[in-house]
């Protein structure tokens, strides 16, 4: 593992479609997309606006797994799915903090 942390984001394209990606630097990546230097898809569907980005960060494998699952959802389900993943992640982090003080072992899985 490279130690970098990734957020998962959604962009709303000029035609109303959604683009999902991962990044270690959200501001830089959104700027690249807006300048047509991001992905081929967004370059062909300008302008783009940030629709949603997770506030929790994942290792690369987790972020890619979430991205893949988002891409398999219908347009209207993508944002709510990301919100659900994020909610579950925060709940696990809370449980882990509580359990750590009791000497227990929290559930390591994150998939909703």
Secondary structure, DSSP 8 states (H G I E B T S, - for coil): -----BEEEEEEETTS-EEEEEES-HHHHHHHHHTT-S-HHHHTT--EEEEEE-SS-B-HHHHHHHHHHHHTS-HHHHHHHHHHHHHHHHHHHHHHHHHHTTT---------
